[in-house]
Amino acid sequence: MQTDLLNRLFTAIDTTDTDRFLQCIATNATFRFGSAEAVSGHEAIGAAVDGFFVSIAGVQHRIKRTVANGSALVCEGEVTYTRLDDSRITLPFANIFEIENNLISDYRIYIDIAPLYAG
């Protein structure tokens, strides 16, 4: 069940499809990307995700490991971003999810995103 949810989530992200992304997220969920302020609810999460998607030309995740414990799910991997100038950068990340009723109720992304926008 959690594997299917992660597959749907990362497919939505890697195709920059905010609507499909939100189908994986509970309507009252909390979302935090790196050091940005956490946002809650579909409207705020969708706006944050859309804002990020327009700042990049593409994205591709490679999940290296997942660990589940009850409703908590952790995954780590590498993400390759294509910048608007078509250059690419690969960065490590870790995500922590809380899952309720097969939807993500809390989504925390741990990544140093600064290199994406540097130089």
Steps between C-alpha positions, in 0.01 A plus 500: 500500500773750597711400198208578269448838669869588462500393136196719428651791695839497328343446157289812563805697612721382215232599248440829686132417536369688804149356471629142509737598783206628706315170445767342722461762774229521767292819470618623841863386461811694595788540252850635555767523228851546638530810716182662363211563735258211534166542324172321565203404286465426130479863389822607675685180412393524135617863483838408653548207262392704195740777604785254512410328173515827304853561632639186334492342155481142627553256785580131538516307827696184572389332822783309664336382822168502683429411861151466646395486863128509568359813337847653448687456174849629424667499162839616386638547156635734239311755299623642171367843417514655157538873537327750274831540309495118436798431729454219751587440862453190716441539873442256787170516688305329774124517547292415804133423449214431737238286328131490596232322297749447214561876469791710617398707803845646572777536240844629591776533241858527628727641231748782452333660198740799483733339240206477257482878481872577540714638221 
